[in-house]
Every structure is written in C-alpha cells, then in structure tokens.
Amino acid sequence: MAIHHRPELRVHMLWGIEEPASVLFSFVSLFLVFVIIFQQRRLAKQHPNAIAAFPYRITWHLAGLSIFLNGITSILFHWHETVPTEHADYVSVVFMQCCYIAAALVRTLCLTKKWQQLLVVLPVLAISFR
C-alpha cells in the first residue's frame, strides 16, 4: 500500500509580501501615529503657553517614537520573515511596552518637570535595552 503525501499548503504571496494583511494593518497603524503626532503638534502651536498646557509632551513623543519604530519593524517582519527581522520586531515590542510603562508612571506620579520625567524614563529604557 503506497502512502500518498499531501502537498504542503502554501501561503500565497502577494507582490513578494508574505503576510499582506499584517503589512497593511501595520501601515495603517503607522499612518495613525503620524496623524496623532501632527495633531498634537498643531494644538501645541495654537496654545499660547504650550509647555504648561502639555506637560507630558516629551514622554508622549517618546511613546510615539516607540510606536513608529514598532510599525517599521512590524512591516519589515511581515513583509519578509527572517531571523533578524523577527528579533527586531520582538525588541521593538519590548521597547514600546517599556515606553508605555514609563509614560504611565510619569502620568500617575504627576511629574511635570523635565528632569523628573527623565529620572523615571531613563531607568525604564535602560531595562528595555538590557
């Protein structure tokens, strides 16, 4: 009795993209980050005293940068899966989560001065790159 091997189910690539839906959603996420950052910058320019109105601006810009980095690495990983792109994707997710933790601590502790924010943000970022 012969054993019949089933042909492997292959993922059909679209224009060389391994996971087109994931790439599309990563692009949409990246676009929304740009929209939010530009809207926040526009509101800060319209306000007469932007530093007093947006005391956590530095922390949120850092969080936006981490989201931007995560979007780029996610696009690269889902476009073409290799070991370096997989590691970059994982590292960017850890960095993004550490930025969220730092932003939550800064906001919860009501740290409005830049040096206070840096005292919280820098150790959390150092832990993420360890």
Backbone as XML, in Angstrom:
<?xml version="1.0"?>
<chain id="A" units="angstrom">
  <residue number="1" name="MET">
    <atom name="N" x="0.848" y="-1.163" z="0.000"/>
    <atom name="CA" x="0.000" y="0.000" z="0.000"/>
    <atom name="C" x="0.901" y="1.236" z="0.000"/>
  </residue>
  <residue number="2" name="ALA">
    <atom name="N" x="0.698" y="2.094" z="-0.931"/>
    <atom name="CA" x="1.512" y="3.302" z="-1.068"/>
    <atom name="C" x="0.955" y="4.404" z="-0.177"/>
  </residue>
  <residue number="3" name="ILE">
    <atom name="N" x="1.882" y="5.127" z="0.395"/>
    <atom name="CA" x="1.497" y="6.272" z="1.222"/>
    <atom name="C" x="1.483" y="7.499" z="0.330"/>
  </residue>
  <residue number="4" name="HIS">
    <atom name="N" x="0.358" y="8.166" z="0.291"/>
    <atom name="CA" x="0.231" y="9.365" z="-0.523"/>
    <atom name="C" x="0.524" y="10.585" z="0.338"/>
  </residue>
  <residue number="5" name="HIS">
    <atom name="N" x="1.459" y="11.352" z="-0.109"/>
    <atom name="CA" x="1.814" y="12.575" z="0.614"/>
    <atom name="C" x="0.926" y="13.711" z="0.128"/>
  </residue>
  <residue number="6" name="ARG">
    <atom name="N" x="0.396" y="14.429" z="1.075"/>
    <atom name="CA" x="-0.400" y="15.602" z="0.715"/>
    <atom name="C" x="0.547" y="16.740" z="0.360"/>
  </residue>
  <residue number="7" name="PRO">
    <atom name="N" x="0.247" y="17.461" z="-0.666"/>
    <atom name="CA" x="1.092" y="18.625" z="-0.963"/>
    <atom name="C" x="0.953" y="19.647" z="0.165"/>
  </residue>
  <residue number="8" name="GLU">
    <atom name="N" x="2.045" y="20.280" z="0.477"/>
    <atom name="CA" x="2.022" y="21.275" z="1.543"/>
    <atom name="C" x="1.116" y="22.436" z="1.158"/>
  </residue>
  <residue number="9" name="LEU">
    <atom name="N" x="0.418" y="22.921" z="2.153"/>
    <atom name="CA" x="-0.385" y="24.111" z="1.930"/>
    <atom name="C" x="0.551" y="25.300" z="1.921"/>
  </residue>
  <residue number="10" name="ARG">
    <atom name="N" x="0.559" y="26.038" z="0.878"/>
    <atom name="CA" x="1.462" y="27.175" z="0.763"/>
    <atom name="C" x="0.683" y="28.470" z="0.930"/>
  </residue>
  <residue number="11" name="VAL">
    <atom name="N" x="1.329" y="29.379" z="1.552"/>
    <atom name="CA" x="0.759" y="30.713" z="1.686"/>
    <atom name="C" x="1.054" y="31.442" z="0.389"/>
  </residue>
  <residue number="12" name="HIS">
    <atom name="N" x="0.024" y="31.955" z="-0.227"/>
    <atom name="CA" x="0.221" y="32.675" z="-1.478"/>
    <atom name="C" x="0.709" y="34.076" z="-1.181"/>
  </residue>
  <residue number="13" name="MET">
    <atom name="N" x="1.837" y="34.408" z="-1.759"/>
    <atom name="CA" x="2.412" y="35.725" z="-1.530"/>
    <atom name="C" x="1.867" y="36.709" z="-2.555"/>
  </residue>
  <residue number="14" name="LEU">
    <atom name="N" x="1.648" y="37.904" z="-2.116"/>
    <atom name="CA" x="1.161" y="38.979" z="-2.946"/>
    <atom name="C" x="2.292" y="39.980" z="-3.122"/>
  </residue>
  <residue number="15" name="TRP">
    <atom name="N" x="2.824" y="40.095" z="-4.318"/>
    <atom name="CA" x="3.929" y="41.003" z="-4.648"/>
    <atom name="C" x="5.156" y="40.740" z="-3.772"/>
  </residue>
  <residue number="16" name="GLY">
    <atom name="N" x="5.383" y="39.493" z="-3.414"/>
    <atom name="CA" x="6.530" y="39.151" z="-2.593"/>
    <atom name="C" x="6.316" y="39.376" z="-1.108"/>
  </residue>
  <residue number="17" name="ILE">
    <atom name="N" x="5.111" y="39.780" z="-0.713"/>
    <atom name="CA" x="4.810" y="40.013" z="0.705"/>
    <atom name="C" x="4.278" y="38.708" z="1.294"/>
  </residue>
  <residue number="18" name="GLU">
    <atom name="N" x="4.872" y="38.280" z="2.393"/>
    <atom name="CA" x="4.464" y="37.015" z="2.988"/>
    <atom name="C" x="3.132" y="37.105" z="3.724"/>
  </residue>
  <residue number="19" name="GLU">
    <atom name="N" x="2.881" y="38.206" z="4.398"/>
    <atom name="CA" x="1.626" y="38.398" z="5.129"/>
    <atom name="C" x="1.039" y="39.757" z="4.766"/>
  </residue>
  <residue number="20" name="PRO">
    <atom name="N" x="0.313" y="39.834" z="3.629"/>
    <atom name="CA" x="-0.161" y="41.145" z="3.161"/>
    <atom name="C" x="-1.108" y="41.854" z="4.120"/>
  </residue>
  <residue number="21" name="ALA">
    <atom name="N" x="-1.967" y="41.128" z="4.805"/>
    <atom name="CA" x="-2.916" y="41.777" z="5.725"/>
    <atom name="C" x="-2.173" y="42.412" z="6.900"/>
  </residue>
  <residue number="22" name="SER">
    <atom name="N" x="-1.179" y="41.721" z="7.427"/>
    <atom name="CA" x="-0.401" y="42.274" z="8.539"/>
    <atom name="C" x="0.379" y="43.508" z="8.114"/>
  </residue>
  <residue number="23" name="VAL">
    <atom name="N" x="0.918" y="43.477" z="6.901"/>
    <atom name="CA" x="1.643" y="44.640" z="6.389"/>
    <atom name="C" x="0.692" y="45.815" z="6.224"/>
  </residue>
  <residue number="24" name="LEU">
    <atom name="N" x="-0.506" y="45.554" z="5.706"/>
    <atom name="CA" x="-1.498" y="46.618" z="5.529"/>
    <atom name="C" x="-1.887" y="47.237" z="6.874"/>
  </residue>
  <residue number="25" name="PHE">
    <atom name="N" x="-2.152" y="46.399" z="7.873"/>
    <atom name="CA" x="-2.544" y="46.918" z="9.183"/>
    <atom name="C" x="-1.386" y="47.665" z="9.853"/>
  </residue>
  <residue number="26" name="SER">
    <atom name="N" x="-0.159" y="47.227" z="9.622"/>
    <atom name="CA" x="0.997" y="47.946" z="10.169"/>
    <atom name="C" x="1.132" y="49.318" z="9.518"/>
  </residue>
  <residue number="27" name="PHE">
    <atom name="N" x="0.881" y="49.399" z="8.200"/>
    <atom name="CA" x="0.902" y="50.699" z="7.525"/>
    <atom name="C" x="-0.181" y="51.623" z="8.079"/>
  </residue>
  <residue number="28" name="VAL">
    <atom name="N" x="-1.371" y="51.075" z="8.302"/>
    <atom name="CA" x="-2.464" y="51.883" z="8.845"/>
    <atom name="C" x="-2.105" y="52.383" z="10.245"/>
  </residue>
  <residue number="29" name="SER">
    <atom name="N" x="-1.532" y="51.517" z="11.078"/>
    <atom name="CA" x="-1.117" y="51.909" z="12.420"/>
    <atom name="C" x="-0.062" y="53.008" z="12.363"/>
  </residue>
  <residue number="30" name="LEU">
    <atom name="N" x="0.891" y="52.871" z="11.457"/>
    <atom name="CA" x="1.943" y="53.871" z="11.307"/>
    <atom name="C" x="1.362" y="55.207" z="10.845"/>
  </residue>
  <residue number="31" name="PHE">
    <atom name="N" x="0.413" y="55.161" z="9.933"/>
    <atom name="CA" x="-0.239" y="56.379" z="9.457"/>
    <atom name="C" x="-0.978" y="57.081" z="10.595"/>
  </residue>
  <residue number="32" name="LEU">
    <atom name="N" x="-1.664" y="56.313" z="11.438"/>
    <atom name="CA" x="-2.405" y="56.902" z="12.553"/>
    <atom name="C" x="-1.472" y="57.546" z="13.571"/>
  </residue>
  <residue number="33" name="VAL">
    <atom name="N" x="-0.281" y="56.972" z="13.749"/>
    <atom name="CA" x="0.701" y="57.590" z="14.638"/>
    <atom name="C" x="1.087" y="58.961" z="14.109"/>
  </residue>
  <residue number="34" name="PHE">
    <atom name="N" x="1.331" y="59.053" z="12.782"/>
    <atom name="CA" x="1.663" y="60.345" z="12.177"/>
    <atom name="C" x="0.528" y="61.349" z="12.363"/>
  </residue>
  <residue number="35" name="VAL">
    <atom name="N" x="-0.698" y="60.911" z="12.179"/>
    <atom name="CA" x="-1.845" y="61.806" z="12.332"/>
    <atom name="C" x="-1.930" y="62.334" z="13.762"/>
  </residue>
  <residue number="36" name="ILE">
    <atom name="N" x="-1.771" y="61.463" z="14.741"/>
    <atom name="CA" x="-1.866" y="61.875" z="16.145"/>
    <atom name="C" x="-0.741" y="62.833" z="16.509"/>
  </residue>
  <residue number="37" name="ILE">
    <atom name="N" x="0.486" y="62.534" z="16.069"/>
    <atom name="CA" x="1.616" y="63.413" z="16.402"/>
    <atom name="C" x="1.444" y="64.783" z="15.762"/>
  </residue>
  <residue number="38" name="PHE">
    <atom name="N" x="1.018" y="64.824" z="14.497"/>
    <atom name="CA" x="0.835" y="66.125" z="13.836"/>
    <atom name="C" x="-0.316" y="66.916" z="14.453"/>
  </residue>
  <residue number="39" name="GLN">
    <atom name="N" x="-1.382" y="66.247" z="14.858"/>
    <atom name="CA" x="-2.474" y="66.950" z="15.519"/>
    <atom name="C" x="-2.032" y="67.515" z="16.862"/>
  </residue>
  <residue number="40" name="GLN">
    <atom name="N" x="-1.246" y="66.751" z="17.596"/>
    <atom name="CA" x="-0.761" y="67.218" z="18.888"/>
    <atom name="C" x="0.177" y="68.401" z="18.705"/>
  </residue>
  <residue number="41" name="ARG">
    <atom name="N" x="1.028" y="68.351" z="17.694"/>
    <atom name="CA" x="1.939" y="69.470" z="17.432"/>
    <atom name="C" x="1.160" y="70.714" z="17.002"/>
  </residue>
  <residue number="42" name="ARG">
    <atom name="N" x="0.111" y="70.521" z="16.211"/>
    <atom name="CA" x="-0.708" y="71.657" z="15.774"/>
    <atom name="C" x="-1.419" y="72.296" z="16.963"/>
  </residue>
  <residue number="43" name="LEU">
    <atom name="N" x="-1.940" y="71.473" z="17.860"/>
    <atom name="CA" x="-2.599" y="72.010" z="19.053"/>
    <atom name="C" x="-1.606" y="72.735" z="19.954"/>
  </residue>
  <residue number="44" name="ALA">
    <atom name="N" x="-0.390" y="72.213" z="20.054"/>
    <atom name="CA" x="0.625" y="72.861" z="20.889"/>
    <atom name="C" x="1.018" y="74.214" z="20.314"/>
  </residue>
  <residue number="45" name="LYS">
    <atom name="N" x="1.061" y="74.351" z="18.992"/>
    <atom name="CA" x="1.409" y="75.631" z="18.378"/>
    <atom name="C" x="0.289" y="76.657" z="18.550"/>
  </residue>
  <residue number="46" name="GLN">
    <atom name="N" x="-0.953" y="76.211" z="18.579"/>
    <atom name="CA" x="-2.075" y="77.128" z="18.724"/>
    <atom name="C" x="-2.223" y="77.638" z="20.155"/>
  </residue>
  <residue number="47" name="HIS">
    <atom name="N" x="-1.765" y="76.853" z="21.104"/>
    <atom name="CA" x="-1.924" y="77.234" z="22.507"/>
    <atom name="C" x="-0.846" y="78.247" z="22.883"/>
  </residue>
  <residue number="48" name="PRO">
    <atom name="N" x="-1.213" y="79.335" z="23.572"/>
    <atom name="CA" x="-0.222" y="80.376" z="23.888"/>
    <atom name="C" x="0.890" y="79.895" z="24.824"/>
  </residue>
  <residue number="49" name="ASN">
    <atom name="N" x="0.565" y="79.017" z="25.749"/>
    <atom name="CA" x="1.568" y="78.503" z="26.674"/>
    <atom name="C" x="1.598" y="76.982" z="26.549"/>
  </residue>
  <residue number="50" name="ALA">
    <atom name="N" x="2.278" y="76.508" z="25.521"/>
    <atom name="CA" x="2.231" y="75.087" z="25.177"/>
    <atom name="C" x="2.886" y="74.217" z="26.236"/>
  </residue>
  <residue number="51" name="ILE">
    <atom name="N" x="3.940" y="74.676" z="26.861"/>
    <atom name="CA" x="4.636" y="73.852" z="27.849"/>
    <atom name="C" x="3.748" y="73.618" z="29.070"/>
  </residue>
  <residue number="52" name="ALA">
    <atom name="N" x="3.024" y="74.632" z="29.500"/>
    <atom name="CA" x="2.126" y="74.465" z="30.637"/>
    <atom name="C" x="0.901" y="73.632" z="30.261"/>
  </residue>
  <residue number="53" name="ALA">
    <atom name="N" x="0.456" y="73.746" z="29.016"/>
    <atom name="CA" x="-0.742" y="73.022" z="28.587"/>
    <atom name="C" x="-0.456" y="71.544" z="28.322"/>
  </residue>
  <residue number="54" name="PHE">
    <atom name="N" x="0.773" y="71.224" z="27.898"/>
    <atom name="CA" x="1.133" y="69.849" z="27.562"/>
    <atom name="C" x="2.381" y="69.450" z="28.350"/>
  </residue>
  <residue number="55" name="PRO">
    <atom name="N" x="2.251" y="69.218" z="29.665"/>
    <atom name="CA" x="3.437" y="68.961" z="30.480"/>
    <atom name="C" x="4.095" y="67.614" z="30.201"/>
  </residue>
  <residue number="56" name="TYR">
    <atom name="N" x="3.371" y="66.676" z="29.646"/>
    <atom name="CA" x="3.925" y="65.342" z="29.410"/>
    <atom name="C" x="4.344" y="65.158" z="27.953"/>
  </residue>
  <residue number="57" name="ARG">
    <atom name="N" x="4.590" y="66.244" z="27.263"/>
    <atom name="CA" x="4.865" y="66.196" z="25.825"/>
    <atom name="C" x="6.083" y="65.329" z="25.503"/>
  </residue>
  <residue number="58" name="ILE">
    <atom name="N" x="7.158" y="65.452" z="26.261"/>
    <atom name="CA" x="8.371" y="64.684" z="25.983"/>
    <atom name="C" x="8.105" y="63.186" z="26.129"/>
  </residue>
  <residue number="59" name="THR">
    <atom name="N" x="7.398" y="62.823" z="27.170"/>
    <atom name="CA" x="7.098" y="61.409" z="27.405"/>
    <atom name="C" x="6.232" y="60.843" z="26.297"/>
  </residue>
  <residue number="60" name="TRP">
    <atom name="N" x="5.248" y="61.619" z="25.841"/>
    <atom name="CA" x="4.370" y="61.113" z="24.799"/>
    <atom name="C" x="5.069" y="61.076" z="23.443"/>
  </residue>
  <residue number="61" name="HIS">
    <atom name="N" x="6.013" y="61.985" z="23.228"/>
    <atom name="CA" x="6.798" y="61.903" z="21.990"/>
    <atom name="C" x="7.674" y="60.654" z="21.989"/>
  </residue>
  <residue number="62" name="LEU">
    <atom name="N" x="8.206" y="60.303" z="23.142"/>
    <atom name="CA" x="8.982" y="59.072" z="23.243"/>
    <atom name="C" x="8.101" y="57.856" z="22.973"/>
  </residue>
  <residue number="63" name="ALA">
    <atom name="N" x="6.884" y="57.864" z="23.515"/>
    <atom name="CA" x="5.957" y="56.762" z="23.251"/>
    <atom name="C" x="5.592" y="56.706" z="21.770"/>
  </residue>
  <residue number="64" name="GLY">
    <atom name="N" x="5.404" y="57.879" z="21.139"/>
    <atom name="CA" x="5.119" y="57.908" z="19.702"/>
    <atom name="C" x="6.280" y="57.389" z="18.879"/>
  </residue>
  <residue number="65" name="LEU">
    <atom name="N" x="7.509" y="57.712" z="19.298"/>
    <atom name="CA" x="8.693" y="57.194" z="18.612"/>
    <atom name="C" x="8.767" y="55.677" z="18.720"/>
  </residue>
  <residue number="66" name="SER">
    <atom name="N" x="8.419" y="55.149" z="19.889"/>
    <atom name="CA" x="8.446" y="53.692" z="20.048"/>
    <atom name="C" x="7.381" y="53.023" z="19.182"/>
  </residue>
  <residue number="67" name="ILE">
    <atom name="N" x="6.219" y="53.648" z="19.043"/>
    <atom name="CA" x="5.177" y="53.098" z="18.173"/>
    <atom name="C" x="5.633" y="53.150" z="16.719"/>
  </residue>
  <residue number="68" name="PHE">
    <atom name="N" x="6.287" y="54.249" z="16.339"/>
    <atom name="CA" x="6.813" y="54.384" z="14.977"/>
    <atom name="C" x="7.843" y="53.292" z="14.693"/>
  </residue>
  <residue number="69" name="LEU">
    <atom name="N" x="8.767" y="53.075" z="15.625"/>
    <atom name="CA" x="9.771" y="52.023" z="15.464"/>
    <atom name="C" x="9.120" y="50.649" z="15.371"/>
  </residue>
  <residue number="70" name="ASN">
    <atom name="N" x="8.112" y="50.417" z="16.192"/>
    <atom name="CA" x="7.411" y="49.140" z="16.153"/>
    <atom name="C" x="6.683" y="48.944" z="14.825"/>
  </residue>
  <residue number="71" name="GLY">
    <atom name="N" x="6.101" y="50.013" z="14.283"/>
    <atom name="CA" x="5.426" y="49.896" z="12.991"/>
    <atom name="C" x="6.389" y="49.556" z="11.866"/>
  </residue>
  <residue number="72" name="ILE">
    <atom name="N" x="7.554" y="50.201" z="11.851"/>
    <atom name="CA" x="8.551" y="49.926" z="10.808"/>
    <atom name="C" x="9.041" y="48.485" z="10.896"/>
  </residue>
  <residue number="73" name="THR">
    <atom name="N" x="9.405" y="48.046" z="12.104"/>
    <atom name="CA" x="9.913" y="46.676" z="12.238"/>
    <atom name="C" x="8.823" y="45.638" z="11.966"/>
  </residue>
  <residue number="74" name="SER">
    <atom name="N" x="7.587" y="45.960" z="12.307"/>
    <atom name="CA" x="6.491" y="45.040" z="12.020"/>
    <atom name="C" x="6.267" y="44.903" z="10.510"/>
  </residue>
  <residue number="75" name="ILE">
    <atom name="N" x="6.345" y="46.031" z="9.803"/>
    <atom name="CA" x="6.209" y="45.976" z="8.344"/>
    <atom name="C" x="7.317" y="45.129" z="7.737"/>
  </residue>
  <residue number="76" name="LEU">
    <atom name="N" x="8.548" y="45.362" z="8.183"/>
    <atom name="CA" x="9.667" y="44.586" z="7.641"/>
    <atom name="C" x="9.535" y="43.102" z="7.953"/>
  </residue>
  <residue number="77" name="PHE">
    <atom name="N" x="9.120" y="42.777" z="9.176"/>
    <atom name="CA" x="8.992" y="41.376" z="9.568"/>
    <atom name="C" x="7.903" y="40.672" z="8.779"/>
  </residue>
  <residue number="78" name="HIS">
    <atom name="N" x="6.753" y="41.304" z="8.626"/>
    <atom name="CA" x="5.653" y="40.641" z="7.926"/>
    <atom name="C" x="5.840" y="40.668" z="6.410"/>
  </residue>
  <residue number="79" name="TRP">
    <atom name="N" x="6.682" y="41.562" z="5.936"/>
    <atom name="CA" x="6.964" y="41.595" z="4.508"/>
    <atom name="C" x="7.838" y="40.404" z="4.128"/>
  </residue>
  <residue number="80" name="HIS">
    <atom name="N" x="8.885" y="40.192" z="4.910"/>
    <atom name="CA" x="9.801" y="39.081" z="4.635"/>
    <atom name="C" x="10.346" y="38.569" z="5.958"/>
  </residue>
  <residue number="81" name="GLU">
    <atom name="N" x="9.872" y="37.391" z="6.370"/>
    <atom name="CA" x="10.254" y="36.845" z="7.665"/>
    <atom name="C" x="11.645" y="36.240" z="7.614"/>
  </residue>
  <residue number="82" name="THR">
    <atom name="N" x="12.552" y="36.838" z="8.371"/>
    <atom name="CA" x="13.882" y="36.289" z="8.576"/>
    <atom name="C" x="14.189" y="36.389" z="10.062"/>
  </residue>
  <residue number="83" name="VAL">
    <atom name="N" x="15.266" y="35.752" z="10.480"/>
    <atom name="CA" x="15.622" y="35.795" z="11.901"/>
    <atom name="C" x="15.930" y="37.229" z="12.362"/>
  </residue>
  <residue number="84" name="PRO">
    <atom name="N" x="16.716" y="38.041" z="11.599"/>
    <atom name="CA" x="16.963" y="39.410" z="12.073"/>
    <atom name="C" x="15.692" y="40.273" z="12.146"/>
  </residue>
  <residue number="85" name="THR">
    <atom name="N" x="14.782" y="40.131" z="11.185"/>
    <atom name="CA" x="13.564" y="40.944" z="11.245"/>
    <atom name="C" x="12.656" y="40.478" z="12.381"/>
  </residue>
  <residue number="86" name="GLU">
    <atom name="N" x="12.679" y="39.183" z="12.676"/>
    <atom name="CA" x="11.893" y="38.672" z="13.797"/>
    <atom name="C" x="12.432" y="39.228" z="15.119"/>
  </residue>
  <residue number="87" name="HIS">
    <atom name="N" x="13.743" y="39.210" z="15.292"/>
    <atom name="CA" x="14.342" y="39.748" z="16.516"/>
    <atom name="C" x="14.090" y="41.254" z="16.633"/>
  </residue>
  <residue number="88" name="ALA">
    <atom name="N" x="14.193" y="41.973" z="15.520"/>
    <atom name="CA" x="13.937" y="43.415" z="15.551"/>
    <atom name="C" x="12.491" y="43.692" z="15.944"/>
  </residue>
  <residue number="89" name="ASP">
    <atom name="N" x="11.571" y="42.873" z="15.462"/>
    <atom name="CA" x="10.162" y="43.045" z="15.806"/>
    <atom name="C" x="9.954" y="42.818" z="17.300"/>
  </residue>
  <residue number="90" name="TYR">
    <atom name="N" x="10.547" y="41.773" z="17.852"/>
    <atom name="CA" x="10.389" y="41.483" z="19.274"/>
    <atom name="C" x="11.018" y="42.571" z="20.142"/>
  </residue>
  <residue number="91" name="VAL">
    <atom name="N" x="12.206" y="43.042" z="19.758"/>
    <atom name="CA" x="12.881" y="44.089" z="20.533"/>
    <atom name="C" x="12.066" y="45.380" z="20.512"/>
  </residue>
  <residue number="92" name="SER">
    <atom name="N" x="11.489" y="45.707" z="19.350"/>
    <atom name="CA" x="10.701" y="46.943" z="19.275"/>
    <atom name="C" x="9.427" y="46.842" z="20.111"/>
  </residue>
  <residue number="93" name="VAL">
    <atom name="N" x="8.854" y="45.651" z="20.214"/>
    <atom name="CA" x="7.661" y="45.484" z="21.065"/>
    <atom name="C" x="8.031" y="45.665" z="22.534"/>
  </residue>
  <residue number="94" name="VAL">
    <atom name="N" x="9.161" y="45.105" z="22.953"/>
    <atom name="CA" x="9.606" y="45.275" z="24.341"/>
    <atom name="C" x="9.889" y="46.757" z="24.625"/>
  </residue>
  <residue number="95" name="PHE">
    <atom name="N" x="10.551" y="47.430" z="23.677"/>
    <atom name="CA" x="10.842" y="48.856" z="23.836"/>
    <atom name="C" x="9.544" y="49.660" z="23.941"/>
  </residue>
  <residue number="96" name="MET">
    <atom name="N" x="8.570" y="49.331" z="23.107"/>
    <atom name="CA" x="7.297" y="50.050" z="23.136"/>
    <atom name="C" x="6.584" y="49.843" z="24.476"/>
  </residue>
  <residue number="97" name="GLN">
    <atom name="N" x="6.572" y="48.622" z="24.978"/>
    <atom name="CA" x="5.910" y="48.364" z="26.252"/>
    <atom name="C" x="6.616" y="49.076" z="27.407"/>
  </residue>
  <residue number="98" name="CYS">
    <atom name="N" x="7.946" y="49.136" z="27.364"/>
    <atom name="CA" x="8.689" y="49.868" z="28.400"/>
    <atom name="C" x="8.395" y="51.364" z="28.326"/>
  </residue>
  <residue number="99" name="CYS">
    <atom name="N" x="8.236" y="51.893" z="27.121"/>
    <atom name="CA" x="7.867" y="53.306" z="26.985"/>
    <atom name="C" x="6.477" y="53.560" z="27.543"/>
  </residue>
  <residue number="100" name="TYR">
    <atom name="N" x="5.556" y="52.616" z="27.337"/>
    <atom name="CA" x="4.214" y="52.765" z="27.905"/>
    <atom name="C" x="4.262" y="52.739" z="29.433"/>
  </residue>
  <residue number="101" name="ILE">
    <atom name="N" x="5.093" y="51.863" z="29.986"/>
    <atom name="CA" x="5.224" y="51.793" z="31.444"/>
    <atom name="C" x="5.789" y="53.107" z="31.976"/>
  </residue>
  <residue number="102" name="ALA">
    <atom name="N" x="6.811" y="53.632" z="31.309"/>
    <atom name="CA" x="7.403" y="54.902" z="31.728"/>
    <atom name="C" x="6.379" y="56.026" z="31.629"/>
  </residue>
  <residue number="103" name="ALA">
    <atom name="N" x="5.615" y="56.067" z="30.539"/>
    <atom name="CA" x="4.605" y="57.112" z="30.374"/>
    <atom name="C" x="3.519" y="56.992" z="31.442"/>
  </residue>
  <residue number="104" name="ALA">
    <atom name="N" x="3.137" y="55.772" z="31.773"/>
    <atom name="CA" x="2.127" y="55.577" z="32.817"/>
    <atom name="C" x="2.655" y="56.023" z="34.175"/>
  </residue>
  <residue number="105" name="LEU">
    <atom name="N" x="3.918" y="55.728" z="34.458"/>
    <atom name="CA" x="4.498" y="56.169" z="35.734"/>
    <atom name="C" x="4.588" y="57.690" z="35.811"/>
  </residue>
  <residue number="106" name="VAL">
    <atom name="N" x="5.031" y="58.311" z="34.729"/>
    <atom name="CA" x="5.149" y="59.773" z="34.709"/>
    <atom name="C" x="3.782" y="60.417" z="34.908"/>
  </residue>
  <residue number="107" name="ARG">
    <atom name="N" x="2.797" y="59.877" z="34.236"/>
    <atom name="CA" x="1.445" y="60.443" z="34.327"/>
    <atom name="C" x="0.815" y="60.191" z="35.703"/>
  </residue>
  <residue number="108" name="THR">
    <atom name="N" x="1.018" y="58.982" z="36.231"/>
    <atom name="CA" x="0.431" y="58.628" z="37.529"/>
    <atom name="C" x="1.051" y="59.436" z="38.661"/>
  </residue>
  <residue number="109" name="LEU">
    <atom name="N" x="2.367" y="59.641" z="38.589"/>
    <atom name="CA" x="3.061" y="60.375" z="39.643"/>
    <atom name="C" x="3.005" y="61.892" z="39.452"/>
  </residue>
  <residue number="110" name="CYS">
    <atom name="N" x="2.346" y="62.346" z="38.375"/>
    <atom name="CA" x="2.192" y="63.782" z="38.066"/>
    <atom name="C" x="3.538" y="64.502" z="38.001"/>
  </residue>
  <residue number="111" name="LEU">
    <atom name="N" x="4.470" y="63.929" z="37.271"/>
    <atom name="CA" x="5.797" y="64.522" z="37.123"/>
    <atom name="C" x="5.769" y="65.468" z="35.932"/>
  </residue>
  <residue number="112" name="THR">
    <atom name="N" x="5.696" y="66.756" z="36.213"/>
    <atom name="CA" x="5.555" y="67.729" z="35.130"/>
    <atom name="C" x="6.871" y="68.370" z="34.719"/>
  </residue>
  <residue number="113" name="LYS">
    <atom name="N" x="7.893" y="68.278" z="35.543"/>
    <atom name="CA" x="9.186" y="68.859" z="35.177"/>
    <atom name="C" x="9.983" y="67.870" z="34.337"/>
  </residue>
  <residue number="114" name="LYS">
    <atom name="N" x="10.769" y="68.388" z="33.417"/>
    <atom name="CA" x="11.514" y="67.518" z="32.501"/>
    <atom name="C" x="12.481" y="66.614" z="33.243"/>
  </residue>
  <residue number="115" name="TRP">
    <atom name="N" x="13.196" y="67.144" z="34.229"/>
    <atom name="CA" x="14.178" y="66.323" z="34.932"/>
    <atom name="C" x="13.505" y="65.208" z="35.723"/>
  </residue>
  <residue number="116" name="GLN">
    <atom name="N" x="12.306" y="65.442" z="36.235"/>
    <atom name="CA" x="11.572" y="64.392" z="36.943"/>
    <atom name="C" x="11.163" y="63.284" z="35.979"/>
  </residue>
  <residue number="117" name="GLN">
    <atom name="N" x="10.713" y="63.689" z="34.794"/>
    <atom name="CA" x="10.326" y="62.697" z="33.789"/>
    <atom name="C" x="11.517" y="61.857" z="33.368"/>
  </residue>
  <residue number="118" name="LEU">
    <atom name="N" x="12.681" y="62.506" z="33.195"/>
    <atom name="CA" x="13.873" y="61.769" z="32.789"/>
    <atom name="C" x="14.321" y="60.785" z="33.861"/>
  </residue>
  <residue number="119" name="LEU">
    <atom name="N" x="14.143" y="61.130" z="35.139"/>
    <atom name="CA" x="14.504" y="60.211" z="36.215"/>
    <atom name="C" x="13.682" y="58.920" z="36.177"/>
  </residue>
  <residue number="120" name="VAL">
    <atom name="N" x="12.482" y="58.992" z="35.647"/>
    <atom name="CA" x="11.640" y="57.800" z="35.528"/>
    <atom name="C" x="11.872" y="57.099" z="34.188"/>
  </residue>
  <residue number="121" name="VAL">
    <atom name="N" x="11.972" y="57.885" z="33.126"/>
    <atom name="CA" x="12.037" y="57.304" z="31.782"/>
    <atom name="C" x="13.365" y="56.601" z="31.528"/>
  </residue>
  <residue number="122" name="LEU">
    <atom name="N" x="14.469" y="57.202" z="31.898"/>
    <atom name="CA" x="15.781" y="56.633" z="31.573"/>
    <atom name="C" x="16.023" y="55.250" z="32.189"/>
  </residue>
  <residue number="123" name="PRO">
    <atom name="N" x="15.723" y="55.016" z="33.481"/>
    <atom name="CA" x="15.910" y="53.661" z="34.000"/>
    <atom name="C" x="15.014" y="52.617" z="33.339"/>
  </residue>
  <residue number="124" name="VAL">
    <atom name="N" x="13.784" y="53.003" z="33.022"/>
    <atom name="CA" x="12.887" y="52.049" z="32.359"/>
    <atom name="C" x="13.409" y="51.715" z="30.973"/>
  </residue>
  <residue number="125" name="LEU">
    <atom name="N" x="13.928" y="52.699" z="30.254"/>
    <atom name="CA" x="14.510" y="52.438" z="28.937"/>
    <atom name="C" x="15.782" y="51.604" z="29.045"/>
  </residue>
  <residue number="126" name="ALA">
    <atom name="N" x="16.572" y="51.838" z="30.090"/>
    <atom name="CA" x="17.782" y="51.046" z="30.280"/>
    <atom name="C" x="17.431" y="49.582" z="30.509"/>
  </residue>
  <residue number="127" name="ILE">
    <atom name="N" x="16.342" y="49.335" z="31.214"/>
    <atom name="CA" x="15.901" y="47.958" z="31.428"/>
    <atom name="C" x="15.470" y="47.333" z="30.109"/>
  </residue>
  <residue number="128" name="SER">
    <atom name="N" x="14.841" y="48.099" z="29.235"/>
    <atom name="CA" x="14.357" y="47.539" z="27.967"/>
    <atom name="C" x="15.493" y="47.161" z="27.038"/>
  </residue>
  <residue number="129" name="PHE">
    <atom name="N" x="16.646" y="47.844" z="27.122"/>
    <atom name="CA" x="17.757" y="47.538" z="26.239"/>
    <atom name="C" x="18.750" y="46.560" z="26.856"/>
  </residue>
  <residue number="130" name="ARG">
    <atom name="N" x="18.455" y="46.059" z="28.007"/>
    <atom name="CA" x="19.366" y="45.149" z="28.679"/>
    <atom name="C" x="19.425" y="43.814" z="28.053"/>
  </residue>
</chain>
